[in-house]
Amino acid sequence: MSSSLTARPARVEDVAQMARVNVRCWQETYRGLMSDAVLDDPGFLAARERFWTAALTDERYRENRVAVAERDGELVGIAMSGPPLDAGAAWARQLYVLYVYAADHGTGAGPALLEAVVDPEESVALWVADPNPRAQAFYRKHGFVADGTAQVEGGVREIRMVRGMQHSR
């Protein structure tokens, strides 16, 4: 890697860049899976800025962990985990967001972000688009297993993957 990549906790000053990463990654990842009207909505960026501002400032999300991957002062990835929405969930945390620019896949940004928002000692679940073979392979490599549960969210089929406690890297 030509320059050093760091993962660190997100700050409110990062929101504009985080929203840009979010929108571009959705466009790279979900084009063809999700409607172009959603991906190319002129209000999409502003909506994501509001989302990330709330995630970082609203008391309701204080238990969430939000991290960014940065190279040379530019954000290349974002991640967020939090308590599961389902009170009866069998896992301690849920990974809600993990996006890295396609150009930065394979640079270590994904693993660094995952580690920044989820402790290896915590059981964790996530939803991943299906089909999204690259993301599913990434999660399998990091100890996640599909548990057979699927849902359709925003027109996109997703499968649930879970990782138990004491996952060894």
LUMROSE-814131 format. One record per residue: x, y, z of N, C-alpha, C in turn; residue number from 1. Coordinates in steps of 0.1 Angstrom, whole numbers, always signed. Each point is the difference from the previous one (the first is absolute). Example, Ala and Ser with C-alpha at 12.3 -4.5 7.8 and 13.67 -1.06 7.14 Angstrom:
<pts>
<pt <+132; -57; +78>; <-9; +12; +0>; <+9; +12; +0>; 1>
<pt <-4; +11; -7>; <+9; +11; +0>; <-8; +11; +8>; 2>
</pts>
This chain:
<pts>
<pt <+8; -12; +0>; <-8; +12; +0>; <+9; +12; +0>; 1>
<pt <-3; +9; -9>; <+9; +12; -2>; <-1; +10; +12>; 2>
<pt <-12; +1; +6>; <-1; +9; +11>; <-7; -7; +12>; 3>
<pt <+1; +6; +11>; <-5; -7; +12>; <-15; +3; +1>; 4>
<pt <-7; -11; +4>; <-14; +0; +2>; <-3; -1; +15>; 5>
<pt <-8; +8; +5>; <-4; -1; +14>; <-15; +0; +2>; 6>
<pt <-4; -8; +10>; <-14; +0; +4>; <-1; +7; +13>; 7>
<pt <-9; +9; +2>; <-2; +8; +12>; <-15; +3; +2>; 8>
<pt <-3; +4; +13>; <-14; +3; +2>; <-4; +12; -8>; 9>
<pt <-12; +0; -5>; <-6; +11; -8>; <-2; +12; +8>; 10>
<pt <+1; +12; -6>; <-3; +13; +7>; <-10; +7; -8>; 11>
<pt <-7; +10; +6>; <-10; +7; -7>; <+5; +7; -12>; 12>
<pt <+13; +5; +1>; <+6; +6; -12>; <+1; -9; -12>; 13>
<pt <-1; -13; +2>; <+1; -10; -11>; <-12; -2; -8>; 14>
<pt <-12; +6; +5>; <-13; -4; -5>; <-1; +2; -15>; 15>
<pt <+5; +11; -5>; <-2; +3; -15>; <+8; -11; -8>; 16>
<pt <+12; -3; +4>; <+7; -10; -7>; <-6; -14; +2>; 17>
<pt <-5; -3; +12>; <-6; -13; +3>; <-12; -2; -9>; 18>
<pt <-8; +11; -2>; <-12; -1; -9>; <+4; -3; -14>; 19>
<pt <+11; +7; -4>; <+5; -3; -14>; <+5; -15; -2>; 20>
<pt <+7; -5; +10>; <+4; -14; +0>; <-12; -9; -1>; 21>
<pt <-10; +3; +9>; <-12; -8; +1>; <-7; +0; -14>; 22>
<pt <-2; +11; -6>; <-8; +1; -13>; <+8; -7; -11>; 23>
<pt <+13; +3; -1>; <+8; -7; -11>; <+1; -15; +2>; 24>
<pt <+1; -4; +12>; <+0; -15; +2>; <-13; -6; -3>; 25>
<pt <-11; +6; +3>; <-13; -5; -3>; <-1; -1; -16>; 26>
<pt <+5; +10; -6>; <-1; +1; -15>; <+9; -11; -6>; 27>
<pt <+12; -3; +6>; <+9; -10; -5>; <-6; -14; +3>; 28>
<pt <-6; -2; +12>; <-4; -13; +5>; <-14; -4; -5>; 29>
<pt <-9; +9; +0>; <-14; -3; -2>; <-6; +3; -14>; 30>
<pt <+8; +5; -9>; <-4; +3; -13>; <-5; -13; -7>; 31>
<pt <-13; +0; -4>; <-5; -12; -6>; <-8; -9; +11>; 32>
<pt <+3; +2; +13>; <-7; -6; +10>; <-11; +9; +6>; 33>
<pt <+2; +13; -1>; <-8; +10; +6>; <-4; +10; -11>; 34>
<pt <-11; +6; +1>; <-5; +9; -11>; <+9; +12; -2>; 35>
<pt <+3; +3; -13>; <+8; +12; -3>; <-6; +13; +6>; 36>
<pt <-13; +0; +1>; <-6; +12; +6>; <+4; +3; +14>; 37>
<pt <+2; -11; +8>; <+5; +1; +13>; <+15; +4; +0>; 38>
<pt <+8; -7; -8>; <+15; +2; +0>; <+3; +14; -6>; 39>
<pt <-8; +5; -9>; <+4; +13; -6>; <-9; +11; +4>; 40>
<pt <-7; -2; +11>; <-9; +10; +6>; <+9; +13; +4>; 41>
<pt <-4; +12; -5>; <+8; +11; +3>; <+0; +4; +15>; 42>
<pt <-9; -5; +8>; <-1; +2; +14>; <+7; -10; +8>; 43>
<pt <+6; -11; -7>; <+6; -11; +7>; <+12; +4; +9>; 44>
<pt <+9; +9; -5>; <+11; +4; +8>; <-4; +8; +12>; 45>
<pt <-9; +9; -1>; <-5; +8; +11>; <-6; -9; +11>; 46>
<pt <-8; -10; -5>; <-7; -9; +9>; <+11; -8; +8>; 47>
<pt <+10; -5; -6>; <+11; -7; +6>; <+8; +9; +10>; 48>
<pt <+2; +13; -3>; <+6; +9; +9>; <-8; +1; +13>; 49>
<pt <-14; +1; -2>; <-9; +1; +12>; <+2; -13; +8>; 50>
<pt <+0; -11; -7>; <+1; -13; +7>; <+13; -1; +8>; 51>
<pt <+11; +4; -6>; <+13; -1; +8>; <+1; +10; +11>; 52>
<pt <-6; +12; -2>; <+0; +10; +10>; <-7; -6; +12>; 53>
<pt <-12; -6; -2>; <-8; -5; +11>; <+8; -12; +6>; 54>
<pt <+6; -9; -8>; <+7; -11; +6>; <+12; +4; +9>; 55>
<pt <+5; +12; -3>; <+12; +5; +8>; <-4; +9; +12>; 56>
<pt <-12; +6; -1>; <-4; +10; +10>; <-12; -3; +8>; 57>
<pt <-9; -9; -5>; <-13; -2; +7>; <+2; -10; +12>; 58>
<pt <-5; +4; +11>; <+1; -8; +12>; <-5; -15; -2>; 59>
<pt <-10; -2; -9>; <-6; -13; -2>; <+11; -10; -5>; 60>
<pt <+10; +6; -7>; <+10; -9; -6>; <+13; -1; +8>; 61>
<pt <+0; +4; +12>; <+12; +1; +8>; <+8; -13; +1>; 62>
<pt <-8; -11; -1>; <+7; -13; +1>; <+6; -5; -13>; 63>
<pt <-3; +7; -10>; <+6; -4; -13>; <+14; +3; -1>; 64>
<pt <+8; -7; -8>; <+14; +3; -2>; <+1; +3; -15>; 65>
<pt <+6; +12; -3>; <+1; +4; -14>; <+15; +3; -3>; 66>
<pt <+5; -6; -11>; <+14; +2; -3>; <+1; +3; -15>; 67>
<pt <+11; +6; -3>; <+4; +4; -14>; <+14; -6; -3>; 68>
<pt <+2; -3; -13>; <+13; -4; -5>; <+5; +12; -8>; 69>
<pt <+12; +4; +3>; <+6; +12; -6>; <+13; -3; -6>; 70>
<pt <+3; +6; -12>; <+13; -1; -6>; <+3; +14; -5>; 71>
<pt <+12; +5; +4>; <+4; +14; -4>; <-11; +10; +2>; 72>
<pt <-7; -1; +11>; <-10; +10; +3>; <-13; -1; -7>; 73>
<pt <-1; -11; -9>; <-13; -2; -7>; <-6; -13; +6>; 74>
<pt <-13; +1; +2>; <-8; -12; +5>; <-2; -10; -12>; 75>
<pt <+3; -13; +3>; <-2; -10; -11>; <-10; -11; +5>; 76>
<pt <-4; +1; +13>; <-10; -10; +5>; <-6; +5; +13>; 77>
<pt <-12; -6; +3>; <-8; +4; +12>; <-6; -13; +6>; 78>
<pt <-2; +0; +13>; <-6; -12; +6>; <-8; +5; +13>; 79>
<pt <-10; -8; +3>; <-8; +3; +12>; <-6; -13; +6>; 80>
<pt <+2; -1; +13>; <-7; -11; +6>; <-8; +6; +12>; 81>
<pt <-10; -8; +5>; <-8; +4; +11>; <-7; -12; +7>; 82>
<pt <-7; +3; +10>; <-8; -10; +6>; <-10; -6; -10>; 83>
<pt <-4; -13; +1>; <-9; -5; -10>; <-14; +7; +2>; 84>
<pt <-7; +2; -11>; <-13; +6; +1>; <-10; -10; +6>; 85>
<pt <+2; -13; -2>; <-9; -10; +6>; <+4; -3; +14>; 86>
<pt <-8; +3; +9>; <+3; -1; +15>; <+3; -15; +3>; 87>
<pt <-6; -9; -7>; <+3; -15; +3>; <+11; -6; -8>; 88>
<pt <+8; +9; -6>; <+11; -5; -9>; <+10; -8; +9>; 89>
<pt <+6; -10; -7>; <+10; -9; +7>; <+14; +5; -1>; 90>
<pt <+2; +12; -5>; <+13; +6; -1>; <+1; +13; +6>; 91>
<pt <+12; +4; +4>; <+2; +12; +8>; <+0; +13; -8>; 92>
<pt <+4; -1; -13>; <+1; +12; -9>; <-5; -3; -14>; 93>
<pt <-3; +10; -7>; <-3; -1; -14>; <+9; +9; -8>; 94>
<pt <+5; -5; -11>; <+8; +8; -9>; <-11; +6; -10>; 95>
<pt <-1; +13; +1>; <-10; +7; -9>; <+5; +5; -13>; 96>
<pt <+13; +4; +1>; <+6; +6; -12>; <+15; -4; -1>; 97>
<pt <+4; -4; -12>; <+14; -2; -2>; <+2; +2; -16>; 98>
<pt <+5; +12; -4>; <+2; +3; -14>; <+14; +5; -2>; 99>
<pt <+6; -5; -11>; <+14; +4; -4>; <-1; +2; -15>; 100>
<pt <+6; +11; -5>; <+0; +2; -14>; <+5; -12; -7>; 101>
<pt <-6; -4; -12>; <+4; -11; -8>; <+15; +0; -3>; 102>
<pt <+5; +12; -2>; <+15; +2; -4>; <+9; -4; +12>; 103>
<pt <-6; +0; +12>; <+7; -2; +13>; <-2; -14; +5>; 104>
<pt <-8; -9; -7>; <-2; -13; +4>; <+14; -7; +0>; 105>
<pt <+3; -8; +10>; <+12; -7; +1>; <+12; +7; +6>; 106>
<pt <-3; +12; +5>; <+11; +9; +6>; <+1; -2; +15>; 107>
<pt <-9; -7; +6>; <+0; -1; +15>; <-10; +9; +6>; 108>
<pt <-7; +9; -8>; <-10; +9; +6>; <-11; -7; +6>; 109>
<pt <-6; -10; -7>; <-11; -8; +6>; <+3; -6; +13>; 110>
<pt <+10; -8; +1>; <+4; -7; +13>; <+2; +11; +11>; 111>
<pt <+7; +11; -3>; <+3; +10; +10>; <-13; +6; +5>; 112>
<pt <-10; +3; -9>; <-13; +5; +4>; <-8; -9; +8>; 113>
<pt <+0; -13; -4>; <-7; -10; +7>; <+5; -1; +15>; 114>
<pt <+13; +0; +1>; <+6; -1; +13>; <-3; +13; +9>; 115>
<pt <-1; +11; -7>; <-2; +13; +7>; <-14; +0; +6>; 116>
<pt <-10; -7; -6>; <-14; +1; +5>; <-5; -12; +7>; 117>
<pt <+7; -11; -1>; <-4; -13; +6>; <+11; -7; +7>; 118>
<pt <-1; -2; +13>; <+10; -8; +7>; <+0; -14; -3>; 119>
<pt <+11; -7; -1>; <+1; -14; -3>; <-8; -8; +10>; 120>
<pt <-1; +5; +13>; <-7; -8; +11>; <-15; +1; -1>; 121>
<pt <-5; +9; -9>; <-14; +2; -1>; <-7; -9; -11>; 122>
<pt <-11; -5; +3>; <-8; -7; -10>; <-6; +11; -8>; 123>
<pt <-1; -2; -14>; <-5; +11; -8>; <-7; -6; -12>; 124>
<pt <-10; +8; -5>; <-7; -4; -12>; <+0; +12; -10>; 125>
<pt <-3; -3; -13>; <-1; +10; -10>; <-9; -5; -11>; 126>
<pt <-5; +9; -8>; <-8; -3; -12>; <+9; +4; -12>; 127>
<pt <+1; -9; -10>; <+8; +3; -12>; <-8; -3; -12>; 128>
<pt <+2; +9; -10>; <-8; -2; -12>; <+3; -13; -7>; 129>
<pt <-10; -6; -6>; <+1; -13; -6>; <-6; +1; -14>; 130>
<pt <+7; +0; -11>; <+14; -4; -1>; <+9; +12; +3>; 131>
<pt <+11; -3; +7>; <+11; +9; +2>; <+12; -9; +4>; 132>
<pt <+5; -8; -9>; <+9; -11; +3>; <+13; +6; +7>; 133>
<pt <+5; +11; -5>; <+12; +6; +6>; <-2; +3; +15>; 134>
<pt <-11; +7; +3>; <-2; +3; +14>; <-2; -12; +9>; 135>
<pt <-8; -10; -6>; <-2; -12; +8>; <+13; -8; +2>; 136>
<pt <+8; +0; -10>; <+13; -7; +2>; <+9; +7; +11>; 137>
<pt <-1; +14; +0>; <+8; +7; +10>; <-5; -3; +14>; 138>
<pt <-13; -1; +2>; <-6; -3; +13>; <+3; -14; +4>; 139>
<pt <+0; -10; -9>; <+3; -14; +3>; <+15; +0; +4>; 140>
<pt <+8; +7; -6>; <+15; +0; +3>; <+2; +5; +15>; 141>
<pt <-10; +8; +4>; <+1; +6; +14>; <-9; -7; +9>; 142>
<pt <-3; -12; -3>; <-7; -9; +10>; <-15; +0; +0>; 143>
<pt <-6; +8; -10>; <-15; +0; +0>; <-5; -12; -8>; 144>
<pt <-12; -4; +4>; <-7; -12; -7>; <-14; +4; -3>; 145>
<pt <-5; -3; -12>; <-14; +3; -3>; <-9; -9; +9>; 146>
<pt <-10; +6; +6>; <-8; -8; +9>; <-13; -5; -6>; 147>
<pt <-2; +2; -13>; <-12; -5; -7>; <-11; +10; -1>; 148>
<pt <+1; +12; +7>; <-10; +10; +0>; <+2; +10; -11>; 149>
<pt <-11; +3; -7>; <+0; +10; -11>; <-11; +10; +1>; 150>
<pt <+2; +11; -5>; <-11; +10; +0>; <+2; +9; -13>; 151>
<pt <-11; +7; -4>; <+2; +10; -11>; <-2; +14; +6>; 152>
<pt <+10; +8; -1>; <+0; +13; +5>; <+3; +10; -11>; 153>
<pt <-10; +9; -2>; <+2; +10; -11>; <+1; -6; -14>; 154>
<pt <-6; -12; -1>; <+0; -7; -13>; <+13; -9; -2>; 155>
<pt <+8; +0; +10>; <+13; -8; -1>; <-1; -12; +10>; 156>
<pt <+3; -12; -6>; <+0; -12; +9>; <+12; +1; +8>; 157>
<pt <-1; -3; +13>; <+11; -1; +9>; <+0; -13; +8>; 158>
<pt <+12; -4; +3>; <+1; -12; +9>; <+7; +4; +13>; 159>
<pt <-4; -7; +10>; <+7; +3; +13>; <+12; -9; +2>; 160>
<pt <+10; +6; +5>; <+13; -7; +4>; <+3; +3; +14>; 161>
<pt <+4; -10; +8>; <+3; +2; +14>; <+14; -6; +3>; 162>
<pt <+6; +6; +11>; <+13; -5; +5>; <-2; -1; +15>; 163>
<pt <+4; -12; +5>; <-1; -2; +14>; <+11; +7; +8>; 164>
<pt <+0; -2; +13>; <+11; +6; +8>; <+13; -8; -2>; 165>
<pt <+11; +6; +6>; <+13; -5; -1>; <+4; -4; -14>; 166>
<pt <-3; +8; -9>; <+5; -2; -14>; <+15; +2; -1>; 167>
<pt <+7; -10; -4>; <+15; +2; -2>; <+3; +4; -14>; 168>
<pt <+8; +10; -1>; <+4; +5; -13>; <+11; -9; -6>; 169>
</pts>
